């Protein structure tokens, strides 16, 4: 007969804990990168845009990223509502150079005519890009994010 063999763990138990910890961090990190598009319980939703009466094709999205929660909206706007819309947000200076865009740099680069405004107070960064290329309906890109 064979003597009874016992299987004994011979590794380092802490190594298994490290691997498990890295796995948990990886899974939660991937979920955070994917983001939650719901604006419930997202602090950046406090910076939601107040939509003008002519707003159409509205798309809103919030994300709980690894570091900074954010709120993004795009919508169309009647040119008649442009001044009232600009006055309704905290941005006071507007530019017309696409090269000044940060968040919406790709979108701005494709526009023939635009208005761009940014605001940062050390807690929140806001960028608003308005495509004024079509005289019938402007397209607004709005992004608010908490910053470090």
BAKE-693346 format. One record per residue: residue number from 1; residue in three letters; y, z, x of N, C-alpha, C in turn. Coordinates in steps of 0.05 Angstrom, whole numbers, padded with zeros to 5 digits, m for minus. Atoms other than C-alpha are relative to their C-alpha. Layout:
+-----+-----+--------+--------+--------+--------+--------+--------+--------+--------+--------+
|   k |   r |   n_yy |   n_zz |   n_xx |  ca_yy |  ca_zz |  ca_xx |   c_yy |   c_zz |   c_xx |
+-----+-----+--------+--------+--------+--------+--------+--------+--------+--------+--------+
| NUM | ALA |      Y |      Z |      X |      Y |      Z |      X |      Y |      Z |      X |
...
+-----+-----+--------+--------+--------+--------+--------+--------+--------+--------+--------+
//
This chain:
+-----+-----+--------+--------+--------+--------+--------+--------+--------+--------+--------+
|   k |   r |   n_yy |   n_zz |   n_xx |  ca_yy |  ca_zz |  ca_xx |   c_yy |   c_zz |   c_xx |
+-----+-----+--------+--------+--------+--------+--------+--------+--------+--------+--------+
|   1 | UNK | m00023 |  00000 |  00016 |  00000 |  00000 |  00000 |  00025 |  00000 |  00017 |
|   2 | UNK | m00026 |  00001 | m00013 |  00071 | m00012 |  00019 |  00015 |  00025 | m00006 |
|   3 | UNK | m00017 | m00023 |  00006 |  00116 |  00046 |  00028 |  00023 | m00009 | m00018 |
|   4 | UNK | m00021 |  00006 |  00018 |  00170 |  00048 | m00025 |  00026 | m00007 |  00015 |
|   5 | UNK | m00025 |  00008 | m00013 |  00231 |  00010 | m00004 |  00023 |  00008 | m00017 |
|   6 | UNK | m00025 | m00008 |  00014 |  00298 |  00036 | m00023 |  00022 | m00019 |  00009 |
|   7 | UNK | m00022 |  00017 | m00006 |  00357 | m00009 | m00027 |  00024 |  00019 |  00003 |
|   8 | UNK | m00023 | m00017 | m00005 |  00417 |  00025 |  00003 |  00024 | m00017 |  00006 |
|   9 | UNK | m00025 |  00015 | m00005 |  00488 |  00000 |  00002 |  00008 |  00006 |  00028 |
|  10 | UNK | m00007 | m00004 | m00028 |  00507 | m00010 |  00073 |  00028 | m00011 |  00004 |
|  11 | UNK | m00026 |  00011 | m00006 |  00576 | m00038 |  00068 |  00021 |  00022 |  00000 |
|  12 | UNK | m00022 | m00019 |  00002 |  00643 | m00005 |  00064 |  00009 |  00000 | m00029 |
|  13 | UNK | m00007 | m00001 |  00029 |  00657 |  00018 | m00007 |  00030 | m00006 | m00004 |
|  14 | UNK | m00029 |  00005 |  00003 |  00732 |  00012 |  00004 |  00005 | m00030 |  00000 |
|  15 | UNK | m00003 |  00029 |  00000 |  00723 | m00063 |  00017 | m00003 | m00011 | m00028 |
|  16 | UNK |  00004 |  00008 |  00028 |  00697 | m00072 | m00054 |  00024 |  00006 | m00017 |
|  17 | UNK | m00024 | m00008 |  00015 |  00757 | m00035 | m00081 |  00023 | m00018 |  00006 |
|  18 | UNK | m00021 |  00018 | m00008 |  00804 | m00079 | m00042 | m00003 | m00027 | m00014 |
|  19 | UNK |  00005 |  00026 |  00013 |  00771 | m00142 | m00068 |  00005 |  00002 | m00030 |
|  20 | UNK | m00005 | m00004 |  00028 |  00773 | m00115 | m00139 |  00030 |  00002 | m00006 |
|  21 | UNK | m00030 | m00002 |  00003 |  00847 | m00097 | m00131 |  00013 | m00027 |  00002 |
|  22 | UNK | m00011 |  00026 | m00004 |  00863 | m00166 | m00105 | m00006 | m00018 | m00024 |
|  23 | UNK |  00008 |  00015 |  00024 |  00826 | m00197 | m00164 |  00018 |  00007 | m00023 |
|  24 | UNK | m00017 | m00009 |  00022 |  00866 | m00156 | m00214 |  00028 | m00010 |  00004 |
|  25 | UNK | m00027 |  00009 | m00006 |  00932 | m00173 | m00179 |  00001 | m00030 | m00005 |
|  26 | UNK |  00000 |  00029 |  00004 |  00913 | m00247 | m00179 |  00000 | m00008 | m00029 |
|  27 | UNK |  00002 |  00007 |  00029 |  00895 | m00249 | m00253 |  00027 |  00007 | m00014 |
|  28 | UNK | m00026 | m00007 |  00013 |  00959 | m00212 | m00274 |  00022 | m00017 |  00010 |
|  29 | UNK | m00020 |  00018 | m00012 |  01000 | m00254 | m00227 | m00001 | m00028 | m00014 |
|  30 | UNK |  00003 |  00026 |  00013 |  00973 | m00318 | m00258 |  00011 |  00001 | m00029 |
|  31 | UNK | m00011 | m00003 |  00027 |  00989 | m00292 | m00328 |  00030 |  00001 |  00001 |
|  32 | UNK | m00030 | m00002 | m00002 |  01060 | m00275 | m00306 |  00012 | m00026 |  00007 |
|  33 | UNK | m00011 |  00026 | m00007 |  01070 | m00343 | m00275 | m00001 | m00019 | m00024 |
|  34 | UNK |  00002 |  00016 |  00024 |  01047 | m00376 | m00339 |  00023 |  00007 | m00019 |
|  35 | UNK | m00022 | m00009 |  00017 |  01098 | m00334 | m00376 | m00007 |  00002 | m00029 |
|  36 | UNK |  00003 | m00002 |  00029 |  01102 | m00313 | m00448 |  00024 | m00013 | m00012 |
|  37 | UNK | m00022 |  00015 |  00010 |  01144 | m00362 | m00486 |  00013 |  00014 | m00025 |
|  38 | UNK | m00012 | m00015 |  00022 |  01157 | m00312 | m00542 |  00024 |  00016 |  00010 |
|  39 | UNK | m00023 | m00015 | m00007 |  01224 | m00278 | m00542 |  00000 |  00029 | m00009 |
|  40 | UNK |  00003 | m00028 |  00007 |  01199 | m00213 | m00572 | m00005 |  00016 |  00025 |
|  41 | UNK |  00003 | m00018 | m00022 |  01204 | m00156 | m00523 |  00009 | m00011 |  00027 |
|  42 | UNK | m00010 |  00011 | m00024 |  01239 | m00200 | m00472 |  00029 |  00008 |  00003 |
|  43 | UNK | m00028 | m00009 | m00003 |  01303 | m00168 | m00446 |  00020 | m00023 |  00002 |
|  44 | UNK | m00018 |  00023 | m00003 |  01333 | m00237 | m00431 |  00008 | m00011 | m00027 |
|  45 | UNK | m00007 |  00010 |  00027 |  01333 | m00252 | m00506 |  00026 |  00012 | m00010 |
|  46 | UNK | m00026 | m00011 |  00006 |  01395 | m00208 | m00509 |  00022 | m00020 |  00005 |
|  47 | UNK | m00019 |  00021 | m00007 |  01430 | m00269 | m00480 | m00004 | m00025 | m00015 |
|  48 | UNK |  00005 |  00024 |  00017 |  01407 | m00316 | m00535 |  00026 | m00014 | m00007 |
|  49 | UNK | m00023 |  00016 |  00007 |  01455 | m00372 | m00549 |  00006 |  00002 | m00031 |
|  50 | UNK | m00008 |  00001 |  00028 |  01494 | m00369 | m00615 |  00003 | m00030 | m00006 |
|  51 | UNK |  00001 |  00028 |  00006 |  01479 | m00437 | m00644 |  00024 | m00009 | m00017 |
|  52 | UNK | m00022 |  00010 |  00017 |  01538 | m00477 | m00671 | m00011 | m00013 | m00026 |
|  53 | UNK |  00009 |  00011 |  00025 |  01535 | m00505 | m00742 | m00015 | m00027 |  00002 |
|  54 | UNK |  00012 |  00027 | m00002 |  01517 | m00575 | m00719 | m00025 | m00001 |  00018 |
|  55 | UNK |  00023 |  00000 | m00019 |  01459 | m00553 | m00673 | m00024 | m00012 | m00013 |
|  56 | UNK |  00024 |  00013 |  00009 |  01397 | m00595 | m00680 | m00020 | m00001 |  00023 |
|  57 | UNK |  00021 |  00003 | m00020 |  01331 | m00606 | m00643 | m00001 |  00025 |  00018 |
|  58 | UNK | m00001 | m00025 | m00015 |  01332 | m00533 | m00622 | m00027 |  00008 |  00011 |
|  59 | UNK |  00024 | m00010 | m00013 |  01280 | m00509 | m00572 |  00008 |  00025 |  00016 |
|  60 | UNK | m00006 | m00025 | m00014 |  01281 | m00437 | m00548 | m00026 |  00010 |  00013 |
|  61 | UNK |  00023 | m00009 | m00015 |  01235 | m00405 | m00497 |  00008 |  00024 |  00017 |
|  62 | UNK | m00005 | m00023 | m00018 |  01231 | m00338 | m00462 | m00024 |  00001 |  00019 |
|  63 | UNK |  00022 | m00004 | m00020 |  01190 | m00322 | m00400 |  00003 |  00027 |  00013 |
|  64 | UNK |  00001 | m00025 | m00015 |  01169 | m00257 | m00369 | m00012 | m00007 |  00027 |
|  65 | UNK |  00009 |  00008 | m00026 |  01164 | m00282 | m00298 | m00006 |  00025 |  00017 |
|  66 | UNK |  00007 | m00022 | m00017 |  01140 | m00239 | m00240 |  00023 |  00019 |  00005 |
|  67 | UNK | m00023 | m00016 | m00007 |  01210 | m00216 | m00224 |  00021 |  00001 | m00021 |
|  68 | UNK | m00023 |  00002 |  00017 |  01262 | m00240 | m00273 | m00006 | m00012 | m00027 |
|  69 | UNK |  00003 |  00011 |  00026 |  01256 | m00247 | m00348 |  00022 | m00021 | m00006 |
|  70 | UNK | m00020 |  00020 |  00005 |  01292 | m00309 | m00374 | m00002 | m00011 | m00029 |
|  71 | UNK | m00003 |  00012 |  00026 |  01315 | m00344 | m00437 |  00011 | m00028 |  00004 |
|  72 | UNK | m00010 |  00028 | m00002 |  01323 | m00420 | m00442 |  00001 | m00013 | m00027 |
|  73 | UNK | m00003 |  00015 |  00025 |  01348 | m00463 | m00499 |  00010 | m00028 |  00005 |
|  74 | UNK | m00011 |  00027 |  00000 |  01361 | m00536 | m00509 |  00005 | m00008 | m00029 |
|  75 | UNK | m00006 |  00009 |  00027 |  01394 | m00567 | m00570 |  00021 | m00022 |  00001 |
|  76 | UNK | m00021 |  00020 |  00002 |  01439 | m00623 | m00593 |  00024 |  00013 | m00014 |
|  77 | UNK | m00025 | m00012 |  00009 |  01511 | m00610 | m00612 |  00019 | m00023 | m00007 |
|  78 | UNK | m00020 |  00020 |  00008 |  01564 | m00650 | m00649 |  00024 |  00003 |  00019 |
|  79 | UNK | m00024 | m00002 | m00017 |  01623 | m00667 | m00603 |  00023 |  00016 | m00012 |
|  80 | UNK | m00021 | m00015 |  00013 |  01668 | m00635 | m00655 | m00003 |  00030 |  00004 |
|  81 | UNK |  00005 | m00029 | m00005 |  01635 | m00567 | m00641 |  00002 |  00008 |  00029 |
|  82 | UNK |  00001 | m00006 | m00028 |  01641 | m00571 | m00566 |  00019 |  00022 |  00009 |
|  83 | UNK | m00020 | m00020 | m00009 |  01705 | m00531 | m00556 | m00007 |  00027 | m00011 |
|  84 | UNK |  00007 | m00026 |  00012 |  01684 | m00476 | m00604 | m00025 |  00012 |  00013 |
|  85 | UNK |  00024 | m00010 | m00014 |  01616 | m00472 | m00570 |  00007 |  00011 |  00027 |
|  86 | UNK | m00008 | m00009 | m00027 |  01647 | m00466 | m00501 |  00015 |  00026 | m00002 |
|  87 | UNK | m00015 | m00025 |  00003 |  01694 | m00412 | m00526 | m00017 |  00024 | m00009 |
|  88 | UNK |  00017 | m00021 |  00010 |  01636 | m00373 | m00556 | m00018 |  00013 |  00022 |
|  89 | UNK |  00016 | m00012 | m00021 |  01602 | m00359 | m00489 |  00018 |  00010 |  00022 |
|  90 | UNK | m00014 | m00015 | m00020 |  01623 | m00318 | m00429 |  00011 | m00018 |  00022 |
|  91 | UNK | m00009 |  00019 | m00021 |  01634 | m00379 | m00383 |  00029 | m00008 | m00006 |
|  92 | UNK | m00028 |  00007 |  00003 |  01708 | m00393 | m00372 |  00008 | m00025 |  00015 |
|  93 | UNK | m00007 |  00024 | m00016 |  01708 | m00449 | m00320 | m00023 | m00020 | m00002 |
|  94 | UNK |  00019 |  00022 |  00004 |  01674 | m00516 | m00331 |  00005 | m00021 |  00021 |
|  95 | UNK | m00001 |  00021 | m00021 |  01659 | m00569 | m00279 | m00012 | m00026 | m00011 |
|  96 | UNK |  00011 |  00025 |  00008 |  01640 | m00642 | m00284 | m00017 | m00013 |  00021 |
|  97 | UNK |  00016 |  00011 | m00022 |  01600 | m00651 | m00220 | m00029 |  00008 | m00002 |
|  98 | UNK |  00028 | m00005 |  00002 |  01525 | m00657 | m00225 | m00011 |  00016 |  00024 |
|  99 | UNK |  00010 | m00013 | m00024 |  01516 | m00632 | m00154 |  00004 |  00031 | m00001 |
| 100 | UNK | m00004 | m00028 |  00003 |  01540 | m00563 | m00176 | m00022 |  00015 | m00015 |
| 101 | UNK |  00021 | m00012 |  00017 |  01480 | m00551 | m00222 | m00021 |  00012 |  00018 |
| 102 | UNK |  00022 | m00014 | m00014 |  01427 | m00502 | m00198 | m00025 | m00001 | m00016 |
| 103 | UNK |  00024 | m00001 |  00017 |  01378 | m00489 | m00254 | m00007 | m00027 | m00011 |
| 104 | UNK |  00004 |  00026 |  00012 |  01387 | m00557 | m00286 |  00008 | m00023 |  00018 |
| 105 | UNK | m00008 |  00020 | m00019 |  01398 | m00598 | m00223 | m00013 | m00027 | m00006 |
| 106 | UNK |  00014 |  00026 |  00006 |  01346 | m00652 | m00242 |  00012 | m00013 | m00024 |
| 107 | UNK | m00011 |  00011 |  00025 |  01374 | m00660 | m00312 |  00029 | m00010 |  00005 |
| 108 | UNK | m00027 |  00008 | m00006 |  01446 | m00663 | m00286 |  00002 | m00025 |  00016 |
| 109 | UNK |  00000 |  00024 | m00017 |  01429 | m00716 | m00235 | m00003 | m00026 | m00016 |
| 110 | UNK |  00005 |  00023 |  00016 |  01408 | m00763 | m00291 |  00023 | m00006 | m00020 |
| 111 | UNK | m00021 |  00002 |  00021 |  01472 | m00754 | m00333 |  00023 | m00016 |  00010 |
| 112 | UNK | m00024 |  00015 | m00006 |  01530 | m00802 | m00335 |  00025 |  00016 | m00002 |
| 113 | UNK | m00023 | m00017 |  00005 |  01579 | m00750 | m00361 | m00010 |  00027 | m00008 |
| 114 | UNK |  00010 | m00027 |  00005 |  01571 | m00675 | m00364 |  00022 |  00021 |  00003 |
| 115 | UNK | m00016 | m00025 | m00005 |  01603 | m00606 | m00367 | m00020 |  00021 |  00008 |
| 116 | UNK |  00018 | m00020 | m00011 |  01572 | m00550 | m00327 |  00016 |  00026 |  00004 |
| 117 | UNK | m00012 | m00026 | m00004 |  01588 | m00476 | m00328 | m00021 |  00020 |  00009 |
| 118 | UNK |  00017 | m00021 | m00009 |  01559 | m00416 | m00293 |  00014 |  00026 | m00001 |
| 119 | UNK | m00010 | m00028 |  00001 |  01567 | m00341 | m00299 | m00020 |  00017 |  00014 |
| 120 | UNK |  00018 | m00020 | m00012 |  01538 | m00285 | m00257 |  00015 |  00026 |  00003 |
| 121 | UNK | m00013 | m00026 | m00003 |  01554 | m00212 | m00260 | m00016 |  00020 |  00017 |
| 122 | UNK |  00017 | m00017 | m00016 |  01501 | m00185 | m00213 | m00025 |  00010 | m00014 |
| 123 | UNK |  00023 | m00007 |  00016 |  01453 | m00170 | m00270 | m00012 | m00024 | m00013 |
| 124 | UNK |  00009 |  00024 |  00014 |  01450 | m00235 | m00308 |  00013 | m00025 |  00012 |
| 125 | UNK | m00011 |  00026 | m00009 |  01458 | m00307 | m00285 | m00003 | m00019 | m00024 |
| 126 | UNK | m00001 |  00018 |  00022 |  01477 | m00358 | m00338 |  00009 | m00028 |  00010 |
| 127 | UNK | m00009 |  00028 | m00006 |  01480 | m00434 | m00330 | m00003 | m00016 | m00025 |
| 128 | UNK | m00001 |  00018 |  00023 |  01500 | m00482 | m00385 |  00008 | m00027 |  00009 |
| 129 | UNK | m00005 |  00028 | m00006 |  01496 | m00557 | m00377 |  00002 | m00015 | m00026 |
| 130 | UNK | m00004 |  00016 |  00025 |  01523 | m00603 | m00431 |  00002 | m00029 |  00008 |
| 131 | UNK |  00001 |  00029 | m00004 |  01505 | m00677 | m00429 |  00019 | m00012 | m00020 |
| 132 | UNK | m00019 |  00012 |  00017 |  01566 | m00712 | m00457 | m00001 | m00031 |  00002 |
| 133 | UNK |  00003 |  00029 | m00003 |  01540 | m00782 | m00443 |  00000 | m00016 | m00026 |
| 134 | UNK |  00001 |  00013 |  00026 |  01527 | m00799 | m00516 |  00022 |  00011 | m00018 |
| 135 | UNK | m00023 | m00009 |  00016 |  01592 | m00795 | m00557 | m00008 |  00009 | m00028 |
| 136 | UNK |  00009 | m00008 |  00027 |  01551 | m00784 | m00621 | m00012 |  00028 | m00001 |
| 137 | UNK |  00014 | m00026 | m00001 |  01512 | m00722 | m00600 | m00003 |  00009 |  00029 |
| 138 | UNK |  00003 | m00011 | m00027 |  01516 | m00679 | m00538 | m00026 |  00016 |  00001 |
| 139 | UNK |  00025 | m00016 | m00004 |  01454 | m00645 | m00509 |  00007 |  00024 |  00017 |
| 140 | UNK | m00006 | m00025 | m00015 |  01460 | m00572 | m00486 | m00025 |  00011 |  00012 |
| 141 | UNK |  00021 | m00013 | m00015 |  01416 | m00539 | m00434 |  00011 |  00028 |  00007 |
| 142 | UNK | m00011 | m00027 | m00002 |  01425 | m00463 | m00433 | m00022 |  00017 |  00013 |
| 143 | UNK |  00020 | m00018 | m00014 |  01390 | m00414 | m00385 |  00014 |  00026 |  00008 |
| 144 | UNK | m00010 | m00027 | m00008 |  01401 | m00339 | m00378 | m00024 |  00015 |  00012 |
| 145 | UNK |  00021 | m00015 | m00014 |  01360 | m00297 | m00329 |  00011 |  00025 |  00013 |
| 146 | UNK | m00007 | m00023 | m00015 |  01362 | m00228 | m00302 | m00005 | m00005 |  00029 |
| 147 | UNK |  00002 |  00004 | m00029 |  01373 | m00227 | m00227 | m00002 |  00027 |  00014 |
| 148 | UNK |  00004 | m00025 | m00016 |  01358 | m00176 | m00173 |  00027 |  00009 |  00011 |
+-----+-----+--------+--------+--------+--------+--------+--------+--------+--------+--------+
//
